[in-house]
Amino acid sequence: MHYGWKAAIAVGFTLVSSLSALAADMPVKSVSPAPYNWTGLYVGLNAGYGRCGSPDCSPAMSGGIAGGQIGYNWQVNQIVFGVEADAQAAWIKQTSTLGGVTTEAKNNSNGTVRGRLGYAVGPALIYGTGGWAWANNEVSATLGGVTASAKFAQYGYAAGGGLEYAFAPKWSTKVEYLYNHFQSVNVLGVPSGDLNLHAVKLGINYRFY
């Protein structure tokens, strides 16, 4: 009986060793992570920088922007398309003085309603975007401590693109560039001139599933 147990243990060790060697020789198939699903409603915040430079604006008009966005995506295989609306408070302005008169032009807020079309690579989304844009502006002139000002709205289009990356199941961050073109309007009987703003924004989105 004593030798029977020894024989059984020896056979067991031999079998385990053989199975281990066989498993080591078998090819290992890698398991790819499940693709990220971009479909759904999302909301988020953004902040960035806007600039209108020469020859569109002289002197240059620049400053910060901050606001939020809301949108919805649909994903078909690796193609993602959707709609997004955003609105930002803006501190984009230019100031100049000539002949004792100080003039200031400001963009106080802006926003867009755009379509988006992108290509998803796992948790990364590369996209292009374009649509309608609006801006609320103000011009003022100061002479001898007396200031006169006028506020007006301009409308046009926005086009650009960006990269969005999902760093958690419901969270993503993005960097986006937009070219905003606003058509000239009459302000107190004087054409305002076209306004072309270049904006770079960083944003964060939360998705609802």
Buried (B, 14 or more C-beta within 10 A) or exposed (E): EEEEEEEEEEEEEEEEEEEEEEEEEEEEEEEEEEEBBBEBEBEBBBBBBBBBBEEBBEEEBBBEBEBBBBBBBEBEEEEBBBBBBBBBBBBBBBEEEEEEEBBBBBBBBBBBBBBBEBEBEEBBBEBBBBBBBBBBBBBBEBEEEEEEEEEBEBEBBBBBBBBBBBEEEEBBBBBBBBBBBBEEBEBEEEEBBBBBBBBBBBBBBEBEE
